[in-house]
Amino acid sequence: MNKPFKSRFNAPRLSSEEAERQGRISRLAFARLGREGAIAFLNTHDEGLGGRPIDLAVQGVEGAAAVEAALNAMPGAA
């Protein structure tokens, strides 16, 4: 039977702390890099950080701090 109002989202939900870090880093990236730059930065593996910045930010406080520092150190960011 088809359940049209049933949520199809099956991935684990973020905790409130994870969601806060993700949102904070995303807002910073969008402010510094613009839409396209932020999307590319957040979703592409970064050798210096050792992973995708958005994943690192969600994983913990240390990862979010490293991503924030990388964003703030970028020369010529918008």
Order of alpha helices (4+ residues) and beta strands (2+ residues): alpha-alpha-alpha
